[in-house]
Amino acid sequence: MSQAQEQPNPPDGHDPVTLEVVDLMARMVGLFHKEYEDAASARSLTGAQAKVLGLLRLGPLPMRQIAQTLSCEPSNITGIVDRLELRGLVERQADPGDRRIKLVAATEAGGAASAELRESLRFAREPLASLAPDERDQLRDLLRRIVDGAQQR
């Protein structure tokens, strides 16, 4: 039996491997954030505008949900959506289920801009390509477990 199998993880997550993983995840987030901001800027978008367009890939969303997802004030989202709307990248729509609620939807141009931005992100693509397919699957599954666990808190 290996040493890792003999010693269970401390319940508070303060074992050296967990701490190293947290540090590596923080470095990855920093690298991704910089590349994301650069890619947005190259398309004359702010990072926040690009994030809103990215959220809308899945379909129209209420402005309140966008604010909650991005952890910002609804008034900030109003300004971001105003600027995106002026550029023809999003449009406001009445929610068919509750006309008091405004949905934000990407226009065709907004969807194309979001797809182009996403495609331009090279941050992890090459390092991930160096992993075997089963390793990428395993990493994806582990990351899903981490994200799902964090969302349940």
C-alpha positions in Angstrom: 0.0 0.0 0.0 1.4 3.4 -0.9 1.9 6.2 1.5 -0.9 8.2 -0.2 -3.3 5.3 0.4 -2.3 4.9 4.0 -2.8 8.5 5.0 -6.3 9.9 4.4 -6.7 13.5 3.5 -7.2 15.8 6.5 -10.9 16.8 6.7 -10.0 20.5 6.4 -8.2 20.1 3.0 -4.9 21.3 4.4 -2.7 18.5 3.1 0.2 19.5 0.9 -1.3 18.1 -2.3 -4.6 19.9 -1.9 -2.8 23.1 -1.2 -0.6 22.7 -4.3 -3.7 21.9 -6.4 -5.4 25.1 -5.1 -2.3 27.1 -6.0 -2.1 25.5 -9.5 -5.8 26.3 -10.0 -5.3 29.9 -9.0 -2.4 30.2 -11.5 -4.6 28.6 -14.2 -7.4 31.1 -13.5 -4.9 34.0 -13.7 -3.5 32.8 -17.0 -7.0 32.2 -18.5 -8.2 35.6 -17.2 -5.3 37.4 -18.9 -5.8 35.7 -22.2 -9.6 36.2 -22.0 -9.2 39.9 -21.4 -6.7 40.2 -24.2 -9.0 38.4 -26.6 -11.9 40.6 -25.6 -9.9 43.7 -26.0 -8.7 42.6 -29.5 -12.5 42.7 -30.4 -13.1 46.0 -28.7 -15.0 44.4 -25.9 -14.4 44.7 -22.2 -14.0 41.4 -20.3 -17.5 41.9 -18.7 -19.1 42.4 -22.2 -17.4 39.2 -23.5 -18.6 37.3 -20.4 -22.2 38.4 -21.0 -21.9 37.3 -24.7 -20.5 34.0 -23.5 -23.4 33.4 -21.1 -25.9 34.1 -23.9 -24.4 31.3 -26.0 -27.0 29.0 -24.2 -29.9 31.3 -25.1 -31.7 34.4 -23.7 -31.3 35.1 -20.0 -33.0 37.5 -17.6 -30.8 40.4 -16.7 -31.0 39.5 -13.0 -29.7 36.0 -13.7 -26.8 37.5 -15.7 -26.0 39.7 -12.7 -26.1 36.8 -10.3 -23.9 34.6 -12.5 -21.3 37.3 -12.9 -21.6 38.4 -9.2 -22.3 42.0 -9.9 -25.1 44.5 -9.4 -28.0 44.5 -11.9 -27.3 48.2 -12.6 -23.8 47.2 -13.9 -25.5 44.6 -16.3 -27.8 47.3 -17.5 -24.8 49.4 -18.6 -23.0 46.5 -20.2 -26.2 45.4 -22.1 -26.8 49.0 -23.2 -23.3 49.2 -24.8 -23.6 45.7 -26.4 -27.1 46.7 -27.7 -25.7 49.9 -29.3 -23.2 47.7 -31.2 -25.9 45.3 -32.4 -24.5 42.4 -30.4 -27.5 41.8 -28.1 -31.2 42.7 -27.9 -33.7 43.0 -25.1 -36.8 40.9 -25.3 -39.9 40.6 -23.1 -40.1 37.2 -21.3 -43.1 35.4 -22.9 -43.9 33.9 -19.4 -43.7 37.2 -17.6 -43.7 40.4 -19.6 -42.3 42.4 -16.7 -39.0 40.5 -17.0 -36.5 41.6 -19.7 -34.5 38.9 -21.3 -31.2 39.6 -23.1 -30.4 37.6 -26.2 -27.4 37.6 -28.4 -28.0 38.7 -32.0 -26.5 36.8 -34.9 -23.6 39.2 -34.8 -23.2 38.8 -31.0 -23.3 35.0 -31.3 -20.6 35.2 -34.0 -18.5 37.5 -31.9 -18.8 35.2 -28.9 -17.9 32.1 -31.0 -14.9 33.9 -32.5 -13.6 35.0 -29.1 -14.0 31.5 -27.7 -12.2 30.0 -30.7 -9.3 32.5 -30.3 -8.6 31.3 -26.7 -5.5 29.1 -27.0 -4.7 29.1 -23.2 -5.1 25.4 -22.4 -5.8 24.0 -25.9 -2.2 23.0 -26.6 -1.4 21.6 -23.2 -4.7 19.7 -23.2 -3.9 18.3 -26.6 -0.8 16.8 -25.2 -2.9 14.6 -22.9 -4.2 11.3 -24.0 -7.9 11.3 -24.7 -8.6 9.2 -21.6 -6.6 11.7 -19.5 -8.6 14.6 -20.9 -11.8 12.7 -20.1 -10.6 12.1 -16.6 -9.6 15.7 -16.1 -13.0 16.9 -17.4 -14.8 14.6 -15.0 -12.7 15.7 -12.0 -13.3 19.3 -12.8 -17.0 18.7 -13.2 -17.0 17.1 -9.7 -15.2 20.1 -8.2 -17.5 22.6 -9.9 -20.6 20.7 -9.0 -19.5 20.3 -5.4 -18.7 24.1 -5.2 -22.1 25.0 -6.6 -23.9 22.8 -4.0 -22.4 24.8 -1.1 
